[in-house]
Amino acid sequence: MAVFVATLCAILVLTMLSGAICRKTGLPEVVGQIVVGIVFGPTVLGLMQPSSSTELFSNIGIIVLMFLGGVGCDLGLLKRYSKAALIVACMGVVAPVLIMGGVSMVFGFDLMSSLFIGVVFSATSVSISVAVLKEAGRLDTKEGASILGAAVADDVIGVILLSVMSTLISTGSVSFQQLGLIALKQIAFFALTVVVVLWVAPWLMTFAALLKAPSGIAIMATIICLAMAWCSELVGLSYAVGAFFAGIAVSRSDYREQVDRDIEPIGDCFFVPLFFVSIGLNTEAVHDMHLVWFIVVMTVLGVITKIVGCGLGARMAGFNGRSSIVIGTGMIPRGEMALITAQIGFSQHILSDNYYSTIIFTISLVTLIAPLFLKAALRGAPARDDTAGVDSPANEAGSGTIGVTATVA
């Protein structure tokens, strides 16, 4: 316990200093926090080591960050661009699976392993993008809404693809019964989400206010957040999805600003920095030159496939070039879902020790690069403009009811 407390103290000091440096140099603060983990973790100095405690705090950081993202999200924009988000998500999955899977075969992987690597890199972790968008004041924009909606759809598609790959590997065939069960669980979750968003959460927040307990509003919001994160984990989705929809549910109450004001400082000064530092702590150095070239190629493709795939999806949905690039760069980060998928591949002996570590390193590297691309893409973009930059097809795209985010309509 003493070691963890000392490590926690050191992390907070270092992230505070790195944040000051990033603000002076114009870099996103999350970049500095990830670099702290890399430099002081096993990769460089080895002064800090990842542990079950840091992983726990990191997971809570993801939940808090996505919850605050939901609280700050404009539900009207999210509904309006739900169809566009689904198109972006589908294109953002197809490109990595085909391209990165194909390149993996060039590096000597068999077909099944190559497809699995493609599935690993199809997953998006929007929590990093949420942090950058919040810092830039662009979360509540059409691009922000599309990125958030696409990430939720991406998570659903990723779970389905992972299930298909797992059954193919273990049995040699696809179990439609298992896929049907997964689909039913996720449908039930989104049906529950609608009920919570429209009725349960607003009532609970009002009830908490009537109790007049100290910090009662923040406590009730936290209960809703953790409960929905737990439910989404039960149906095979990332807990980040449940936390995000919990934030949307709380935002429909009369206490949105109070919740944001009470919970954001706790997340920003404690849990969220731990999440980004842990990404760096879990990065391990690679010395084999063959693996180094694999990392370089896959890192470049990890960036390009999302920018091009998701950007093309945004163009198909009617967004202009600038907005399409913002959406594409916002979908670059890989995180918890990619790490979970890679871990499953390792446990099922699809990936060897060397290649498992290499893929984890690549995921971390892409995650480190992603905020820089998003910050660059946001330069010059309007802080808030719900209509400009979208061609006429976007009105049709936004008005559709297709897509997981439309379930909250």
N, C-alpha and C positions, 0 to 999 in steps of 0.2 A: 504493500500500500504506500509506503514511504517513497519508493522509487517512482510510482505512478504520479503521486502528488508533485514530486520534484520535476518530473517530466512535463506535467501539465503546466506548472509554473513557468518553466523554460519556454514551452511552446507559446504561451500567451505573451511573454516578453518579446520573443522573436517575431511573432506575427504582428505585434504592435509596431516594431521597428521596420519590418518589411512593408507594412502598410504605408508608413510615412514615406519610405523610399519610392514605392509605387506611385503614390499621389504626386510626388515631386517630378517623377519621370513620365507621368501620363499613362502608366501601365495599369491594367485591372488589378485590384488588390488580391484577387484569388491566385494570380500568377505568383506573387510573392509568397503566399502561404504554401503553395505546392512546392516551390523552390526550397523553402525552409525544410520541408520534409525530406526532399531529395538530398540536400547538402548535409543536414545533421543526422539523416537516417543511414541505413546500411549501405546505400549506394556510394557515398563519399566519405564522411567522417566517422560514421558508425557510433555516434554519441547517443542516439536514440534508437529504440527498437519498437516495431509494432507489437501490440499485445491485445489480448481479448478486451481489456479496458478501453484502450484507444479505439478499437473497432466498435465497441458499444457506443461510445460518445460520438463517434463518426456517424453511425447510423441514426442516432438521435438528431445530429446536425442536418442530415438529409431530410428527415421528417419535418424539422422546424423550418428549413429553407423552403421546401415545397409548400408547406402550409401557408407561410407568409406570401409565397407566390400566388396561391389561390386567393388569399384575402385581398391582395392588391390587384387581382385580375378583373377586368371589365367583363362581366358575364354576357352582356349584350354583344360585345365584340367576339367573344369566344363562340357564341351561338351563330353569329353571322358568318364566321369563317370556318365553321365545322367541316363542311364539305371540302373546302380548300385544304384544311389540315389533313384530311384522310388521303387526298391525292399526294400531298407532300410526303406523308408517312410511307405510302406504298412505294413511291419512287425512291425514297431514301432507304428502303429495305432491299429492293431489287438490285440497285447498283452495287452495293458492297458484296452481296451474295454472289453475283455473277462475276464481277471484276476481281475482287479480292480472293474469292474462291478459285478463280481461274489462275491467278498469279501464284497461289499456294501450290498448285499442281506443277508449275514451272520450277518451284523450289524442291520438288521431290515428294510432295504429299500425295497419298492416294485420293481417289474421288471422294470418299466419305469424309475423310479428315479435312479435305479442302472445302467441301460444302459446310462443314461444321465451323471452320474458321470464318467463312463468309457470314454465317449466322451470328457468330460472336461479334463481328464488327458491324452488323446491321443495327445493333441496339444503340439507342441514344440515351444519354443521361442529361436531361434538361436542367438539372439542379445547378450546374455550372453556368449555363446560359441565363438562368433566372437571376443569379448573383450579379452577373455583368449587366443585364438589362435593368435591374433595380438600381445599381450604382450609376448607370447612365440616365436613369429616369425614363426608360423606354419600355418598361414592362407592360404598361397600359396602352399599347398601340396595336394596330392591325397585324404588324409583324410579330409582336410579342404574343398576341392571342393565337396566331397561326402556329408559332413554334411550340407553345404549350399544348395546344390541341393535337398537333402532329406527334409530339412526344408521347402523349397518352395512347394514341392509336398505334404508334410504333411499339410500345410496350405490349399491347395486346397481340399484335402480329408476331412479336418476338417470342412470346410464350407459346403460341401455336407452332411456330417453326421449331422451337426447342423440343416441344412434345413430339413432333413428327420425327426429328432427328434421333431423339432418345429411343423411340420405339423401333425405328429402322435399325439402329445399332444393336439393340438388345434382342430383337426378334427377327430382323430381316424383312419385316413388312410393317405397314402402317396400321395401327389400331384405330379404326373409326369409332369404336365404342369409347375409347379413352379420349379421343378428340371431342366427341359429342359431350362427354361428361365435363370436360374443361369448358366448352362453350356454354353449357347450362350454368356452371358455376359463375362464369363471368357475366352472363346475362342477368343472373340473380343479383350479383354485386351491383351492376349499373342500375337495376330496378330499385334496389335498396338506396342507392345514391340519390336517385330522383326523389324518393320519399324524404330522405334526410335533408336534402337541399331545400325542398319546397316547404316542408312542414316541421320536421322534428327539430332541426338545428335552431331555426328562429324561435320556436317555442321554448327550447331548453335555455337559450340565451336570455329570454325574457324571464323565465323562472329563476335563473341565477341572479338576475338583477333584483327580483322581488325579495330574495333571501337576504340581500344587503350584507353578505359575508365579505370580509376583507379579501380583495383580489378575486372575488367570486366569478366575475366575468372572465378573467384570464384563465382561471382554473377550469371553468366549464368549456371554454374554447379548447383548452389542452385535452380535456377528456374526449371531446368530439374528434379531435385530430388523431389521438392515439387509437381510439376505437376504430375509426375508418382505415387507418394504416394497417391495423391488425386484420381487419376484414379483407382488405385487398391482398394481403400476404397469404391468407387462407385459400384464396381462389387462384393463386399462382402468379398474381401480378406483383410488381414492386410495391413496397409499402409507400414509396414516394407518390404513387398514383392515388392511394387512399388519402394521404395527407393533403395532396393538392385539392381534391374534391371537398375535403373537410374545410379547407380555407375558403372555397367558393361558398359552401353552405353557411359558414359563419358570416361571410361578407353580406349575405342577404338579410341579416338581422340589423337592428338599430345600433349595434355596438361595434361596427367594423373598425372605426378609427381608434376606439379605446383598446381593442384587441391588438391591433397593429402597434400601437404606442407601448403597450405593456410587454408584449412578447418579443418584438424585434430586438430590443437591447440585449435580452438574454441570449438570443440566437447569435447575434453579431459579435458579442464579446466572449462567447464561450463555446457553444456547440458547433456553429458553422465553421469557425477557423479550424477546429479539430478535424472536421470532415476533409477539408482541403489539404491540411498537413498530412493526414493519414494516407492520402493518395501518394504523396512523395515518400512516406515511410515504407510503403508496400512496393516501392520500385527497387529492383535489384539490378546491379551492374551486369553487363554481358560482355564477354571478352572474345568469344569465338567469332572470327571474321565472317564466316558464312552466316552466322546468326545476326551479326551486325548489319550485313547487307539486307537480310530479311527484314530487320527492324526498320531500316531506312526506307525501303520500298513500301512496306506495309503502312508506315506512318504517313508517307506522302499520299498513298491511295486512301488511307483512312480519312484524310482531309478532303481530297478531291472528290471521292465518291459521294460524300454528303453534300458538298457545295454544288456539284453538278447534278446529282440525282434529285435532291430536295429543291435545288434552285429551278431545275427543269419542271418539277412538279408544281412549284409556285407559279411559273410562267404558264403552265397548262391551266392553272386555276384562275389566271387573269391578272396576276400581279405584274408590275413593271420590272425592269431589270434591276434597279437599286433594291427594291423590296425583296426580289427573288434572291439576291445575293445575301441580304441580311438574314433571311429565313434559312438559306442553305448553310451559312456559317453558324447560325444558332443551333443547328442540328449536328454539328461536328462532334461534340464531346461524347465520349463513351465513359461509362461508370459502373454503377452497381449491377445492372442487368448484364452487361458484357462480362464483368468479373464472375458473376454467378454462372453464366453459360460456360465460360472457360473452365471454371472449377468442376462443373459436371463433365466436361470433356476429359479433364485430367483424371477424375475418379473412374470414368468408364474406359480409361486407357486409350482414348483417341489421340491424346497429346502426351508426348514424353515429357520427362522432367525439364529438359533443356528448352523445348518448344513452349511448354506451359509458362515458364519464367519469361521467355522471350515475348510471348503474347501479352502477359501482364505488363511488362515493360513498355510495349508498344501502346497499350491502352492508356497507360499513365502519360506517355509522351504526347499522344494525340490530345489528351485532356489538358495538358499543360499548354499546348499550342493554341487550342480552341479559343480561349478568351482573347488572345491577341488578334486573331482573325475577326472575331465578332466586334471587338472594339474598333478595329479599322473600318469594318463595314458600316458601323453606326455613324462614323464621322460624316457630317453634312446631311444626315437623314433628319427629317423633321421630328421634334420631340413628341408630338402627338398630331396625327392627321388621319382620321378614320376613313377618308374617302380618296384622298389624293394618292396617286401612284398605283391605283388599281384600275385596270381597263374594264370595259363594260361586262365581260364575262364573269368578273369577280362578284358582281352583284348576284348573278345566278349561283356562283359557287358558294357565296356566303349565305344565301337564302335557303340552301338545301338542308335536309334533315339527316343526311347520311353522315355517319361518323360517330364515334363514341362520345364526343363532346356534346353532340346534339341531344343526348339523353337527359341533359339537365334543363332542356327547354321547358 
